[in-house]
Amino acid sequence: MIAGLMRVKDFPYISLTVESLASFVDQMFFLVDRNHDTNVLDTIANHPKTAKICISTEPFKQPTSLNRIFELVKDVKPEIVFYPDEDDLLPNNRQEILDTLRSFSEPRAMMFYMLNCYGNIDTVSIDAIDKPHAKALIWTPEVSFLSPEGGYRGACRPIGYKTTFSKYPLRHLCRMDDACQQRRLKHLRIMNKNRKGYTPDWRPKRTVRFDPSWTTKQWFKVVRNLCGQ
């Protein structure tokens, strides 16, 4: 069984990202922030692939919320888990991702580079490509994001897992329009994190139409050629 996990709170285009996840998995499991938007909860509650919803009693925090959401599938024992954020659109290469993960004899997590959408989901900024984060893995009963010593590897990577990289990037919608920008700024203020690059008036310098057939390597080539990176 292929499971989908997502931590949700207040993303304004949650129906887009939930459908993206649903196209990859057999069942979906959601951990909902205690300060969630009603629209978010309605969207996931009414989806036919939703298997379980858990309302968190604590605010989301890395990596404890990652550990918490993986607890939702401990009795299901899925083969592979996809766990994008609520503002991520997975690439359209489901079978290739599954085949790659299944080709390893030991547990692996797959890392995805990220393109920032702007204006709509078919337009992406090529000012830069965001650093990769793990969004899929081979499930084991021991999967955890917090080491016995209390350490966290960062980038949503599980402890003790080797990583491999997706051939294609995912699309990140956190900067897509003013509503997404304001949401991201609010989250950064709550987390008391550096807000560099996340300002209400942020606009990309260069955008192109998203081509789902382009690999991550091709996108990096575009960035180098047009931006001199």
Secondary structure, DSSP 8 states (H G I E B T S, - for coil): -EEEEEEES--TTHHHHHHHHHTT-SEEEEEE-TT--HHHHHHHHT-TTEEEEEE-SS---TTHHHHHHHGGGTTT--SEEE---TTEE--S-HHHHHHHHHT-SS-EEEEEEEEEB-SSTTEEE-S--EEEEEEEEE--TT--SS-TTS---STT--TT-EEEE-SS-EEE-TTSSHHHHHHHHHHHHHHT---TT--TT---S-EEE--TT--HHHHHHHHHHHH--
